[in-house]
Amino acid sequence: MSRMYRYRLPPWCRHWLYVIEKATLPICIYQLIRTVIFPTTLDVLLLGVCIGLHLAFRVKWI
């Protein structure tokens, strides 16, 4: 099974991965503030997904 390498992707796809990678931290911070002010189940789930996505980029899983 071959591992997904970022540099094998087309240039437009690599660009979008870079944009998403840089945007996850501000989105996580916004979602954290929103969850602290208006805690709902959906906000907590979105925060968990956002943190998981940010960590996946951080440890180079994506």
For each residue, the residues with C-beta under 8 A, 3 or more apart:
1:
2:
3:
4: 8 9 62
5: 8 9
6: 9 14 17 62
7: 14
8: 4 5
9: 4 5 6 13 14 17
10: 13 14
11: 14 15
12: 15 16
13: 9 10 16 17
14: 6 7 9 10 11 17 18
15: 11 12 18 19
16: 12 13 19 20
17: 6 9 13 14 20 21 62
18: 14 15 21 22
19: 15 16 22 23
20: 16 17 23 24 57
21: 17 18 24 57 62
22: 18 19 25
23: 19 20 26 27
24: 20 21 27 28 50 53 54 57
25: 22 28 29 54
26: 23 29 30
27: 23 24 30 31 50
28: 24 25 31 32 47 50 51 54
29: 25 26 32 33
30: 26 27 33 34
31: 27 28 34 35 43 46 47 50
32: 28 29 35 36 47
33: 29 30 36 37
34: 30 31 37 38 43
35: 31 32 38 39 43 44 46 47
36: 32 33 39
37: 33 34
38: 34 35 43
39: 35 36 43 44
40: 43 44
41: 44 45
42: 45 46
43: 31 34 35 38 39 40 46 47
44: 35 39 40 41 47 48
45: 41 42 48 49
46: 31 35 42 43 49 50
47: 28 31 32 35 43 44 50 51
48: 44 45 51 52
49: 45 46 52 53
50: 24 27 28 31 46 47 53 54
51: 28 47 48 54 55
52: 48 49 55 56
53: 24 49 50 56 57 62
54: 24 25 28 50 51 57 58
55: 51 52 58 59
56: 52 53 59 61 62
57: 20 21 24 53 54 60 61 62
58: 54 55
59: 55 56
60: 57
61: 56 57
62: 4 6 17 21 53 56 57
